């Protein structure tokens, strides 16, 4: 619940449901209390990491405050329906709601990117429009886009694509190609993830690290984590990578990841070597 320790979360709960929700949360071990007069007047003084429940979305104050440090809460499905209409509640467990899912639900409602995973040096999170400045700097090096699709020349088109990607890929599949950041500085250094290419039945590993950060093993570190997620979180039996025959660094990285070259194919009249990672014992990293 790292993110909820940084900000307050507002969930709009109808007044008639509020007391029942308080009972449920107290039974689950949460501390629930009314806002004081001072807190109501100055809600910015409410401690960070506090979940605020309110019966009126136009009010800054709220009639109940509860902590979010516990691992699980049981939240009846009807309370999810009080979230903003833009959030599709279909598919959520109506009985048990993990604390992590509460955070992710809030992020999705507010269009805040999800954190996906961390490695020793890097953070993987969903891409946002705010990442595009860094992407355009990275892609300005012609070597970067030599073997992969470039960004849209028109910035407005790229922004529209990024917003659409969240709705059509992240929200639909729960995974995709993510932004890679350095944990120590928060600097955007590239992109990596898994996605489905039209005409293929298994997910494809994709990765790009800006030239400034190459040669440090960061791509290998990030891609190992992505393959682990593919196996353990998403349950894929195999993951492929399409590598241009002249792209020796990417081919070498695939081999280090335990991927095997299995075929030479053509995709849109461009030759590629097909590498595949399988989740059997000999492939597990």
VOPAGU-2260 file (C-alpha; in pm, 1 decimal, decimal comma):
REM VOPAGU-2260
SITE   aa  ch    i         X         Y         Z
SITE  UNK   A    0       0,0       0,0       0,0
SITE  UNK   A    1     297,2     229,2     -65,9
SITE  UNK   A    2      92,7     468,1    -277,7
SITE  UNK   A    3    -180,3     517,8     -19,3
SITE  UNK   A    4      83,7     619,8     230,9
SITE  UNK   A    5     163,8     914,3       5,8
SITE  UNK   A    6    -185,8    1054,6     -59,2
SITE  UNK   A    7    -539,2    1053,8      76,3
SITE  UNK   A    8    -792,6     839,7    -103,9
SITE  UNK   A    9   -1149,3     962,1    -148,9
SITE  UNK   A   10   -1426,4     706,3    -194,7
SITE  UNK   A   11   -1775,3     847,6    -224,8
SITE  UNK   A   12   -2005,6     633,3      -8,2
SITE  UNK   A   13   -2381,7     712,0      22,7
SITE  UNK   A   14   -2475,8     828,4     371,8
SITE  UNK   A   15   -2714,7     538,0     435,3
SITE  UNK   A   16   -2431,3     291,3     370,5
SITE  UNK   A   17   -2165,8     468,6     571,4
SITE  UNK   A   18   -2247,7     331,8     918,3
SITE  UNK   A   19   -2270,0     -25,3     791,1
SITE  UNK   A   20   -1933,5      16,2     619,9
SITE  UNK   A   21   -1784,9     149,7     943,9
SITE  UNK   A   22   -1902,6    -164,9    1124,9
SITE  UNK   A   23   -1748,5    -391,1     862,9
SITE  UNK   A   24   -1415,6    -211,1     867,6
SITE  UNK   A   25   -1400,4    -204,6    1248,9
SITE  UNK   A   26   -1468,9    -577,3    1257,0
SITE  UNK   A   27   -1175,4    -624,0    1020,9
SITE  UNK   A   28    -941,5    -436,0    1253,6
SITE  UNK   A   29    -945,5     -86,6    1103,9
SITE  UNK   A   30    -959,7     218,8    1326,4
SITE  UNK   A   31   -1259,0     428,4    1220,5
SITE  UNK   A   32   -1330,6     774,4    1359,2
SITE  UNK   A   33   -1509,4    1096,0    1272,0
SITE  UNK   A   34   -1311,4    1388,1    1145,3
SITE  UNK   A   35   -1258,3    1652,7    1407,2
SITE  UNK   A   36   -1387,1    2003,7    1347,5
SITE  UNK   A   37   -1032,3    2117,3    1270,7
SITE  UNK   A   38    -974,6    1832,3    1026,3
SITE  UNK   A   39   -1301,3    1909,3     853,7
SITE  UNK   A   40   -1202,2    2272,1     817,1
SITE  UNK   A   41    -846,5    2187,8     705,9
SITE  UNK   A   42    -859,3    1840,8     545,6
SITE  UNK   A   43    -506,4    1881,9     412,0
SITE  UNK   A   44    -389,3    1829,4     771,6
SITE  UNK   A   45    -528,6    1476,1     777,4
SITE  UNK   A   46    -225,4    1240,4     791,2
SITE  UNK   A   47    -105,3    1106,2     458,9
SITE  UNK   A   48    -198,6     744,4     407,9
SITE  UNK   A   49    -549,2     796,3     543,5
SITE  UNK   A   50    -852,1     663,9     357,2
SITE  UNK   A   51   -1138,5     912,6     370,7
SITE  UNK   A   52   -1502,0     808,3     326,6
SITE  UNK   A   53   -1760,3    1072,3     250,9
SITE  UNK   A   54   -2128,3    1083,6     163,7
SITE  UNK   A   55   -2094,7    1388,2     -64,1
SITE  UNK   A   56   -1838,4    1415,6    -345,4
SITE  UNK   A   57   -1860,9    1795,9    -347,1
SITE  UNK   A   58   -1734,7    1821,2      10,9
SITE  UNK   A   59   -1370,5    1839,3     106,3
SITE  UNK   A   60   -1437,9    1717,7     458,0
SITE  UNK   A   61   -1553,4    1364,4     533,2
SITE  UNK   A   62   -1748,7    1197,3     815,9
SITE  UNK   A   63   -1515,3     900,0     860,8
SITE  UNK   A   64   -1142,7     829,4     856,6
SITE  UNK   A   65    -971,6     492,0     869,1
SITE  UNK   A   66    -621,2     353,1     846,8
SITE  UNK   A   67    -497,1     151,0     549,9
SITE  UNK   A   68    -204,2     -42,4     694,4
SITE  UNK   A   69    -387,6    -375,6     723,1
SITE  UNK   A   70    -339,7    -647,5     465,6
SITE  UNK   A   71    -699,6    -738,7     382,2
SITE  UNK   A   72   -1042,3    -584,8     399,8
SITE  UNK   A   73   -1378,8    -734,9     316,9
SITE  UNK   A   74   -1573,6    -481,3     115,6
SITE  UNK   A   75   -1927,0    -564,3      -6,9
SITE  UNK   A   76   -1970,3    -527,1    -380,6
SITE  UNK   A   77   -2232,6    -253,9    -349,5
SITE  UNK   A   78   -1971,3     -13,8    -215,5
SITE  UNK   A   79   -1762,6     -54,8    -528,4
SITE  UNK   A   80   -2061,6      69,4    -723,5
SITE  UNK   A   81   -2026,8     404,5    -551,4
SITE  UNK   A   82   -1695,3     460,6    -729,0
SITE  UNK   A   83   -1692,4     702,0   -1024,4
SITE  UNK   A   84   -1906,5     590,4   -1316,5
SITE  UNK   A   85   -1599,8     587,3   -1540,9
SITE  UNK   A   86   -1470,0     279,2   -1358,0
SITE  UNK   A   87   -1599,5     -55,4   -1477,7
SITE  UNK   A   88   -1662,0    -271,0   -1168,8
SITE  UNK   A   89   -1740,4    -585,4   -1367,1
SITE  UNK   A   90   -1510,1    -872,2   -1279,9
SITE  UNK   A   91   -1428,4    -777,8    -920,5
SITE  UNK   A   92   -1480,1   -1032,4    -645,6
SITE  UNK   A   93   -1803,4    -927,7    -468,3
SITE  UNK   A   94   -1695,7   -1070,4    -132,5
SITE  UNK   A   95   -1324,5   -1020,6     -75,2
SITE  UNK   A   96   -1124,8    -718,4    -181,0
SITE  UNK   A   97    -748,0    -721,9    -125,6
SITE  UNK   A   98    -587,3    -404,5       7,9
SITE  UNK   A   99    -369,7    -394,8    -304,3
SITE  UNK   A  100    -681,5    -412,4    -519,6
SITE  UNK   A  101    -829,8    -117,5    -331,6
SITE  UNK   A  102    -522,8      85,1    -422,0
SITE  UNK   A  103    -535,5     -27,0    -784,1
SITE  UNK   A  104    -906,7      47,0    -805,3
SITE  UNK   A  105    -844,3     400,8    -685,6
SITE  UNK   A  106    -559,3     446,7    -933,3
SITE  UNK   A  107    -771,5     320,0   -1220,5
SITE  UNK   A  108   -1054,9     555,9   -1126,1
SITE  UNK   A  109    -819,7     851,9   -1119,6
SITE  UNK   A  110    -620,4     739,0   -1426,4
SITE  UNK   A  111    -302,6     700,0   -1220,7
SITE  UNK   A  112     -56,2     440,7   -1360,8
SITE  UNK   A  113     -16,2     113,3   -1171,2
SITE  UNK   A  114     321,2      11,5   -1030,1
SITE  UNK   A  115     387,1    -332,9   -1177,2
SITE  UNK   A  116     705,9    -460,5   -1016,0
SITE  UNK   A  117    1054,0    -370,9    -896,0
SITE  UNK   A  118    1399,7    -510,8    -954,3
SITE  UNK   A  119    1719,4    -427,1    -772,1
SITE  UNK   A  120    1770,1    -110,0    -975,8
SITE  UNK   A  121    1451,5     -51,6   -1173,4
SITE  UNK   A  122    1078,6       6,5   -1140,6
SITE  UNK   A  123     821,0    -112,7   -1392,0
SITE  UNK   A  124     498,2      84,0   -1407,9
SITE  UNK   A  125     226,0     159,2   -1657,9
SITE  UNK   A  126     304,2     430,2   -1910,3
SITE  UNK   A  127     149,1     775,3   -1876,7
SITE  UNK   A  128     141,7    1081,4   -2100,2
SITE  UNK   A  129     395,3    1240,4   -1865,2
SITE  UNK   A  130     654,7     984,0   -1981,5
SITE  UNK   A  131     645,3    1101,3   -2341,8
SITE  UNK   A  132     903,5    1378,4   -2307,8
SITE  UNK   A  133    1157,4    1118,7   -2194,5
SITE  UNK   A  134    1051,1     876,1   -2469,2
SITE  UNK   A  135    1099,1    1135,5   -2742,2
SITE  UNK   A  136    1449,7    1208,4   -2610,7
SITE  UNK   A  137    1533,3     837,9   -2605,0
SITE  UNK   A  138    1389,9     770,7   -2952,2
SITE  UNK   A  139    1578,2    1069,1   -3098,6
SITE  UNK   A  140    1881,4     840,3   -3127,0
SITE  UNK   A  141    1842,7     669,7   -3467,7
SITE  UNK   A  142    1999,5     349,3   -3333,5
SITE  UNK   A  143    1710,9     309,7   -3090,7
SITE  UNK   A  144    1438,8     293,8   -3355,1
SITE  UNK   A  145    1640,6     103,4   -3614,5
SITE  UNK   A  146    1473,8    -229,3   -3533,6
SITE  UNK   A  147    1145,1    -124,2   -3378,7
SITE  UNK   A  148     844,4      93,3   -3438,8
SITE  UNK   A  149     906,6     463,7   -3380,6
SITE  UNK   A  150     687,1     711,6   -3193,5
SITE  UNK   A  151     432,5     918,4   -3381,5
SITE  UNK   A  152     595,9    1231,8   -3531,1
SITE  UNK   A  153     292,6    1426,5   -3411,8
SITE  UNK   A  154     305,7    1450,6   -3030,5
SITE  UNK   A  155     -73,3    1481,8   -3009,4
SITE  UNK   A  156    -114,5    1146,0   -3186,8
SITE  UNK   A  157     126,5     979,9   -2943,3
SITE  UNK   A  158     -62,3    1123,9   -2647,0
SITE  UNK   A  159    -392,1     994,8   -2784,9
SITE  UNK   A  160    -235,2     652,7   -2842,3
SITE  UNK   A  161    -102,5     643,6   -2483,9
SITE  UNK   A  162    -446,0     719,9   -2339,4
SITE  UNK   A  163    -606,8     462,0   -2567,0
SITE  UNK   A  164    -343,3     203,0   -2473,0
SITE  UNK   A  165    -438,5     233,8   -2107,3
SITE  UNK   A  166    -802,9     172,6   -2187,7
SITE  UNK   A  167    -760,6     -97,8   -2453,0
SITE  UNK   A  168    -459,6    -287,0   -2316,5
SITE  UNK   A  169    -385,7    -220,7   -1948,0
SITE  UNK   A  170    -749,9    -220,7   -1838,9
SITE  UNK   A  171    -844,6    -510,4   -2064,7
SITE  UNK   A  172    -549,7    -746,5   -2016,0
SITE  UNK   A  173    -385,7    -622,4   -1696,8
SITE  UNK   A  174     -44,4    -617,2   -1864,2
SITE  UNK   A  175     127,6    -461,5   -2164,4
SITE  UNK   A  176     442,8    -268,4   -2247,7
SITE  UNK   A  177     541,6     -63,2   -1944,2
SITE  UNK   A  178     770,8     226,8   -1859,7
SITE  UNK   A  179    1108,4     143,9   -1704,8
SITE  UNK   A  180    1244,6     384,4   -1442,7
SITE  UNK   A  181    1554,4     390,4   -1226,5
SITE  UNK   A  182    1447,4     328,5    -867,6
SITE  UNK   A  183    1714,8     555,5    -723,2
SITE  UNK   A  184    1627,7     865,8    -928,2
SITE  UNK   A  185    1283,6     799,2   -1080,3
SITE  UNK   A  186    1431,8     873,3   -1422,2
SITE  UNK   A  187    1255,6     718,4   -1724,9
SITE  UNK   A  188    1511,0     504,6   -1908,5
SITE  UNK   A  189    1305,9     294,8   -2150,0
SITE  UNK   A  190    1014,4      59,7   -2207,5
SITE  UNK   A  191     963,7    -314,3   -2164,6
SITE  UNK   A  192     681,9    -562,5   -2123,0
SITE  UNK   A  193     466,5    -823,8   -2291,6
SITE  UNK   A  194     198,4    -777,9   -2554,0
SITE  UNK   A  195      13,9    -973,2   -2820,9
SITE  UNK   A  196     113,0    -923,5   -3183,1
SITE  UNK   A  197    -169,7    -976,5   -3435,8
SITE  UNK   A  198    -148,6   -1321,6   -3591,1
SITE  UNK   A  199      37,5   -1481,5   -3297,9
SITE  UNK   A  200    -112,5   -1680,6   -3011,1
SITE  UNK   A  201     153,3   -1626,2   -2744,8
SITE  UNK   A  202     271,2   -1301,7   -2582,6
SITE  UNK   A  203     577,6   -1122,8   -2712,3
SITE  UNK   A  204     857,0    -981,5   -2499,0
SITE  UNK   A  205     957,6    -630,2   -2598,5
SITE  UNK   A  206    1229,6    -410,8   -2449,7
SITE  UNK   A  207    1411,3     -84,1   -2512,6
SITE  UNK   A  208    1665,4      86,5   -2288,2
SITE  UNK   A  209    1796,0     431,8   -2380,4
SITE  UNK   A  210    2153,2     443,7   -2508,9
SITE  UNK   A  211    2269,5     640,9   -2204,9
SITE  UNK   A  212    2185,0     345,2   -1978,5
SITE  UNK   A  213    2294,2      58,1   -2201,0
SITE  UNK   A  214    2586,5    -168,8   -2112,6
SITE  UNK   A  215    2489,7    -189,9   -1744,3
SITE  UNK   A  216    2279,7    -505,9   -1751,3
SITE  UNK   A  217    1956,3    -314,9   -1690,6
SITE  UNK   A  218    1770,4    -469,3   -1985,3
SITE  UNK   A  219    1865,4    -818,6   -1867,5
SITE  UNK   A  220    1753,2    -737,6   -1512,7
SITE  UNK   A  221    1418,0    -598,6   -1624,9
SITE  UNK   A  222    1344,9    -870,4   -1879,7
SITE  UNK   A  223    1417,5   -1144,3   -1628,0
SITE  UNK   A  224    1155,4    -990,6   -1402,9
SITE  UNK   A  225     908,3    -966,3   -1689,6
SITE  UNK   A  226     954,8   -1334,2   -1772,1
SITE  UNK   A  227     903,9   -1418,4   -1405,6
SITE  UNK   A  228     579,7   -1219,2   -1403,8
SITE  UNK   A  229     473,4   -1387,8   -1727,4
SITE  UNK   A  230     517,4   -1725,3   -1564,9
SITE  UNK   A  231     404,0   -1664,3   -1206,4
SITE  UNK   A  232     152,3   -1380,1   -1226,8
SITE  UNK   A  233       1,4   -1416,3   -1572,5
SITE  UNK   A  234      39,9   -1791,7   -1618,2
SITE  UNK   A  235     182,0   -1797,2   -1971,4
SITE  UNK   A  236     333,9   -2123,3   -2084,0
SITE  UNK   A  237     570,3   -1951,3   -2325,2
SITE  UNK   A  238     680,8   -1606,2   -2436,0
SITE  UNK   A  239     830,8   -1521,7   -2773,4
SITE  UNK   A  240    1058,6   -1245,5   -2900,6
SITE  UNK   A  241    1103,4   -1139,8   -3262,9
SITE  UNK   A  242    1455,5   -1014,7   -3329,6
SITE  UNK   A  243    1587,1    -873,9   -3656,6
SITE  UNK   A  244    1883,6   -1083,8   -3778,8
SITE  UNK   A  245    2111,5    -777,3   -3769,4
SITE  UNK   A  246    2016,9    -690,1   -3412,2
SITE  UNK   A  247    2299,1    -876,9   -3241,5
SITE  UNK   A  248    2263,9    -713,6   -2894,1
SITE  UNK   A  249    1897,1    -812,5   -2864,9
SITE  UNK   A  250    1972,2   -1164,8   -2985,0
SITE  UNK   A  251    2245,0   -1196,2   -2722,5
SITE  UNK   A  252    2006,8   -1073,1   -2453,9
SITE  UNK   A  253    1744,2   -1329,9   -2553,7
SITE  UNK   A  254    2000,4   -1607,1   -2520,6
SITE  UNK   A  255    2104,7   -1481,8   -2175,7
SITE  UNK   A  256    1738,7   -1494,2   -2075,3
SITE  UNK   A  257    1724,4   -1862,5   -2166,3
SITE  UNK   A  258    1527,2   -1805,7   -2485,3
SITE  UNK   A  259    1597,0   -2034,3   -2779,6
SITE  UNK   A  260    1604,2   -1941,9   -3145,2
SITE  UNK   A  261    1347,3   -2165,6   -3311,5
SITE  UNK   A  262    1268,3   -2023,8   -3655,4
SITE  UNK   A  263    1327,5   -1753,1   -3913,5
SITE  UNK   A  264    1000,1   -1586,3   -4014,0
SITE  UNK   A  265     878,4   -1283,9   -4205,8
SITE  UNK   A  266     643,7   -1028,1   -4054,4
SITE  UNK   A  267     521,7    -749,9   -4282,3
SITE  UNK   A  268     799,5    -840,3   -4528,3
SITE  UNK   A  269    1067,3    -798,3   -4260,2
SITE  UNK   A  270    1278,9   -1100,0   -4155,1
SITE  UNK   A  271    1290,7   -1193,1   -3786,0
SITE  UNK   A  272    1446,6   -1467,9   -3578,8
SITE  UNK   A  273    1185,0   -1611,4   -3344,8
SITE  UNK   A  274    1311,0   -1676,0   -2991,8
SITE  UNK   A  275    1096,2   -1855,1   -2737,5
SITE  UNK   A  276    1103,3   -1884,2   -2359,3
SITE  UNK   A  277     923,3   -2182,9   -2205,4
SITE  UNK   A  278     831,7   -2221,0   -1841,5
SITE  UNK   A  279     971,6   -2572,4   -1798,5
SITE  UNK   A  280    1244,5   -2644,1   -1544,6
SITE  UNK   A  281    1535,5   -2593,2   -1783,1
SITE  UNK   A  282    1415,4   -2243,8   -1871,8
SITE  UNK   A  283    1334,9   -2108,3   -1527,4
SITE  UNK   A  284    1582,3   -1833,0   -1444,8
